[in-house]
Amino acid sequence: MGESKIVNTIEHYGVYVKAKTGYVKLAPYDHPDHFVNFKYLAEVPAVLRADEDLTLIVFKKDFNEENLVLELRPIQTTVDIRRIHFNVKPLAKTDMYELSLDQAVADGTMLHAQSGLFWSTHMAVIVLGDTEKELERYFSNEDLSDAYAVKAYLDDSLAAFPSNPKLKSLSKIWDEKAESEKDLRDYAYVEEQWNKYQETAKLSLKAQYLESMLAEIKGYLQNHAKGLKATDAQERQDFAEKELKELEKQL
């Protein structure tokens, strides 16, 4: 989405991030969430900075820094929100203050600003960097864990930016990864019963675990007829059925 509206002169109360040129104002987040849902990212302003320094301008009558909570949240599937403390310097213009941070903040981060005294809503937010490019960069990392969660966040990102061709392409990749992840997770229940069968010497328990394994195999093959473990599942099923007949003779 690129950068949001830039103002060169701050004339209205609010919180602004210093951009390459001018300033971009944080916008209220008008949804009942404690953090941004990715499907609403198109509503969130974005700012392109000259570097990774983060400088804010607060323009507010009777501003009290203790009433303003500032947080950073990376664009990622794990919600990791970190509260930050700024240095505050009054500026020459009445009611205007500069807030600076002693550490660098990378693009691909959301800045939250919360104060019941500042907005009628409880949170305002801005994305540092080009939102769509940062989403593309993040979801291009195919080593991300928990593919199901990644797919869910990517689906929400596509709801925000449905015409983004890169996100559409990445969606197909993560659909496959999520399906493979579910495939292996479902087969783990088969493995669990198989391991119990192998680890016990008691015949009645062996039969019980084989029967449980057959039930898990049935569910697995119904959901993954051509799954990654379909051949193994069929082999285990054949073995279990034969072994149960033998165990019945001994019990």
C-alpha positions, 0 to 999 in steps of 0.5 A: 500500500506504500506510504499513507498521507504525509503532512509537512506541517502538523496542525491537528492534535494526534501522534505522528511518526517522522517519515523520510519527508514530513510526518504520518499520523497514527490512526485509531483502530476501530475494532474490538481487538487488543491488537491488529487483526491482519484482515484490517491492515489496509485500514492502518496507515504506513510510514516510510522512514529514512532509516530505522530510527523511530521519532514521534511528534505528539501534539496534544493539549496538557500532554502527560507522558504517563498517560500514553502507552507505546508498544511495538508488535512485529508483523508475524503470527506469534503475537509479541507485544513489547512496551517501550519508553521514549525520551520526551522533549518539549518543542517550541510550538505550544502543546508539541513534543518530540518522542525519541527512542534509543534503539533502532526499530526495523520495518515490518513492525506495528506501533501501538499507542494507547491512552483513554485520554488521547482517543475515544477508542483505546488504541491507534496504530501505524505500520513501519514500512510498506505494509504489503511489502512487509507481508510479502517478505514475512510470508516468503520465509518458508521455514516459518513454523506452524503452517496452519497459523501462517495460512490463517494470517496469510488468509487475513492478509489477503482479505486486506489486500485481495489484489496482491499477486505475491500474497496470492502465490504464497497462499498456494504454497502455505495451503500445501504446507498446512495440509502436509502439517495436518497430514503428519499431525493426524498420523501421529495418533496412529504412531502413538497407538503403535508405540504403545502396542510395541512397548507392552508385553500384556496381550490384552493391552496389545489387542486394545492398542491395535484396535485403537490404532485401527480406529485412528487409521480409519480416520486418517485414511478418510481425511488423507486418502492420498496422504503422505502416510497413506501407504504406511497406514494401509500397511499398519492396518493390514498388520493390525487386522492379522495380528488381532486374529492371532491374539484372539486365539491366545486370549 
